[in-house]
Structure formats: structure tokens, C-alpha cells
Amino acid sequence: MNRLQYEKSPYLLQHKDNPVDWFPWGEEAFEKARKENKPVLVSIGYSSCHWCHVMEEESFADEKTAALLNERMVAVKVDREERPDIDALYMKACQAMTGRGGWPLNVFLTPEQKPFYAGTYFPKQGMQGLPGMTDVVTQLSDKYNEDPDKIAEVGSKMEMVLQPGDASSQMDIGHETLAQGYQQLFHSFDKLHGGFGSAPKFPTPHTILFLLRYYQNTNEEEALHMAVQTLDHMASGGIYDHIGFGFSRYSVDDKWLVPHFEKMVYDNALLLMAYTEAYQITKERRFRETALSIQTYLLRDMQDGQGGFYSGEDADSEGVEGKFYVWTPEEVKQVLGEETGEQYCAVYDITGQGNFEGKSIPNTIDSSISEAALSFRMEDEAFREKLEDARKKLFEARKKRTAPFKDDKILTSWNGLVIAALAKAGRVFKEAGGLIAAKQAYSFIEKELYAGERLMVRWREGEVKHKGFLEDYANMLWASIEMYESTFELHYLEQAKALGHEMIRLFWDEAEGGFFFYGSDAESLLVRPKETSDGAMPSGNSVAAYQLLRLGRLTGDPVFENTAKACVQAFSGNLARHPQSHMYFLQVLGALVVSSKEVVVLSSMEDEETKYIVDALQEDFHPNVTFLVAEEAEQFKPAVRFVKGYKKLENSTTIYVCENYSCHTPVTSAAEALNLINETME
């Protein structure tokens, strides 16, 4: 065993038996490199990464390759999910050097941590235009020793490339920027299958969230159509698990049929938000059903007994990608019987020839349950019930298979997204289970993932590690606001304020604006980066800006809203030049250029009139409305500033409807309040 045996990261532990003399990231590795004058291989991946497994099996578990690596270099393993700062920094280097990125990410550094060569997957021996790992190690080691000046020159140039941009690139942005972002989506939209661009296709739920808000603010019907069509096609495809629920990470084809089978908790959290908000706008039952199925998956398969949520599930089982998820007609009929089996196979495209390596991924891309019900001469609802009963039986049968590996570490950032999504779904669908789970997860983070006042990154088997990054604070701020709006418990609003202030203190760039990736009290890397572009998740800066804006409007504290505006302005050049890469930032911009509404209800949530207005408002899609509820205005102190002097009328339920903090005369009935709210939204 190597040094990784002492780590808690499941990804690092997967490499503990390699003959490679792995170090975890740390000063010990770079000190050895300086002392022995060797380059450093930093190999970055995550536990559910298919090609990481392939590279480990081919190269890192191979005695000869390991011996070469141990002789020529110092080898460092990094779990990107625990150290997104290292991953983001060197992924940018890889993209600058090669024009592409991905995982496994293999970066070769000087002992001063400067990158001079990078790539993703390297086979053991060169093939299909890819250099082999043994050749790369040999050639780079020789170059490092024979021409150190050239290596130093490349490293210094890359250090300059990796520096964050300066404030001189700021530009005027507004409605035109939003329209430009929408137009870019319109032109890249796949009119046949939904989604944007060509394969591989990622769900990118934050793009859907932008389109729903763009539709809400402009009444642009095509924006809603693109969102709805994408959500429908994803839910019918093999990227959605029709038997066990939840979504895989991406589709390798245009029509969402064949997924890369790993499931990530952050994808499912963001998709839960997207389907929930689509339901709010359309009231279509199918979006509610998909949203609640994602919730079922998260609570059933991904929640730890102590409350937190795990990170993800592998694509492979028994060494074969997708084996857990695919079926033959014979396997289905063995579980369901001949007649029901035939019907299920007909609806879900399970055939003798298969649609994936001789077997079938269940999907409804080319079928309609309603049309199938007619062909089988059954009532639509009765047929759907029959299919649901069949699904449950197949799910139970599938549980007997060898399940994919589950990464059971609990990450603060990703848990923030899950809590936010469950809280929102709870208040929209009035389903208590999701909100209860969100409360459990929030309590777990409060109890286990703080070191003193400092939010941390990861918990596993009782160990807490790494000081929290911007995304940890931003996503937990998001979670706190959603929890407040779903419960009206002031504790969550007070926590949101504390997180907001601490986030600004630790991460804000006083000189240039915007938030740094890691805190002022954290380990220093080669450069201190800022992240603005969306990836599979929205960027830390965009989430921080949006949630600070919401927090400012909830509390009336100008520090939060002013910081949000300054953050958008700091990166305005990026937004103007590349709007499609900044979809979540565009949501912040959209919220800034339309009027905000504040609704303050002075009453008990036990009051039927209060429940009616809260339910009526929260069931619909009102992203620019903040909602505060308490029995008396005094109870908001000190969390909320702008309600000073608000009083109940005639000692009964009183509702203040305000626009940009300018309030209408308070009213005492739900009907009057809803009229005022709808007037201000026109």
C-alpha cells in the first residue's frame, strides 16, 4: 500500500494498492520533487469516473509503468470533488495547452507547481493519435533534465495565462445581454431532440432555469418551448432511469438515449429544481411526476442515515459500464410474465437486438404510453398503473444485481444544492418528505461541517477536511434562503446573513471585485483564481451574486445587494462576450433589470387565510418576489431591516405588498393581496 491508505477520499482509496508511490496533494510531495529535482505528475479524477478507472487499470496498477513513474517523477493524486480549487486551476491550464479538458486530468508540474504539459486520458501505449503514458513520462522527464530553461519558460508563461482577468474588461450590460444569451441558445437549440449543441449532451439545468426566467420576464414563448422540449426529451431518454429514477450525468448521443451511466447528486438536485419550476409555470402533471421521482431517488438512494447526501454513483458494475441498468426481453419477462413483459418491452424499447451493446436501455423516445394503452385496448390510467406496478417489480429484481460503487463522502457544496432543491419542491408540491429530508441535511451540515465558525468541504466517516471554498458558502447560502422561504423559520434567514457576511469577508476581491475561488485563510496555490463560467454546475461567483441579491431583498441590508451588483459588474465583460457560458450569471442580471417585489405577511402560519395566500403565491412561478411571514414585525429583528413600523390592522392578518421597497397600503384579505401582487407583476 502507498500513502493514500491513510486518506478518507473514496477516489484516493481506490488507488491505495497501486504500485505507484502516490502522495496526496501537499508540501511533502513538492519538497521531495525539489530535493530530487524531479517533475511532478498531478493526476486528478473522481471515484465515479469511468476513464479514471480505465487509466488506473492500464497504467497505475501496472508494475512496469509504476516503476518508471516512481523513478522519473513524483506522483500526486487529487480528488477533484474534495479539491475543486486544484482541479479548476489545472483544468484551465490543460484547456489552454490542448484546447480541451476532461477527466482523468493529468498535469505535469515543476516543483514550484507551474504546469508545463497536460492531457486527459493517456493509454499505457500510444494508440489512435493518443500518446502512451510510458512515452509521455519518459519524454517529459528527459526534457525536464536536458532543457530545464525551456520547461521553466513554459511554466512561467502558463502562470501568466492562469491569472484572473482584471477589471479593465468591464462593459455595459443589460436587457441586450440577456437577449443575446437567449439568441445564442435559440441558434444552438436542437429542434428535433431538445437540448443545445450536439453530442455529447449535458442536461445543464441552469440553462433551463435561465429560459424559464427569460420567458417570465419577456413572454417569449420560444424560450418556454425550448425549456419544455428539452425537459420532455431528457425524461423520455435513457439518460433518465425509468426503473430506479434519477438522471445520469450526460448522453453520448443527440437524442438522450445512451447515457454515461454515472449519477451525480448535483445534477439531480439542479434537475429537481428545473422540473419543479417547469411545473410552476405549466402546471403539467408530467413535470411534477418527474420532479418527485428525482426526490424519491435522492431520499432513497443518496441520503446518509445521519442526514447528509452522498456524492454519486459509478457508471460501472462488475467492471462493465451500464451493466446494472440494461435489460433483455427475456429478463423482463422472467420478472413480469409473458403478457405484461411484452407490453413493458413494447413501451420501453427493450428488444432482442438491443440499443446498447446487445442489451436495452429502457426509454420512451419513440413511444407513447397513451398510444400503447389504445393498442393494448386498455384505459390510459389503468395502463399507467400497470406499468408502474411492473416498474416496481423490475426495480426489486434489479436490486439483486451487483450495484455500482457509491461515493459516500458528503460534500457541503453539493448538499447545499440538494437542500435548496428539496426545500423548493417541498413548498411547491406540498410534499412533507422532501422538506423533512432537507431539514435533516441542513442540521447535519451545521453540526458536522463547521470547524468553529469556518465552513468545511467534506465529511466522511467522522473526518472533516479542507476549508470551504466559495461554492460551499454560496450553495449553503442558497440552501438557507430556500429553507427560509419554505418554513419561514427565522433561524435560516439568520444563518443566511451570517454566511453572506462571512463569504464576503473570506472571498471578496476588494481591488478588482468578484469572489476568489478559495478563502483568504486557505492554502495558497500558484494563482488565486476566480471562476465565472458555468460547468455542470453554476459558477461560484454567479450563485454568490444571485443569492446575495435575494438576501439583500429579503433583509433590506444594502451590503448584500450592492455586493451582488458589484460582482456582476466585475465580470460584465465576460458576460457580454460569452453569454452562453454564463447562464446562471444572466439570471442575476435578469433579476437586476426587472422590478423586485416584497410581500410581508403579519400573521401566524397556522392561520387559514395566511396559508391560502402563501400556498397560492408559492405554487406559481414568481422568481422576483421575496416573501416574509411572522406574527409581528418585531419578530424579524434584527434579520430584516425594512419592516420597521409595520403593524397589524385590526389585530388580523395583514399583508404588505411592496415594489422595490415602496409599499402599497396594507390589506387584510388574501384576495386583495393577490390582486396587488398580480398588478405589480404585469
Order of alpha helices (4+ residues) and beta strands (2+ residues): alpha-beta-alpha-beta-alpha-alpha-beta-alpha-beta-beta-alpha-alpha-alpha-alpha-alpha-beta-beta-beta-alpha-alpha-beta-beta-beta-alpha-alpha-alpha-alpha-beta-beta-alpha-alpha-beta-beta-beta-alpha-alpha-alpha-alpha-alpha-alpha-beta-alpha-beta-beta-beta-alpha
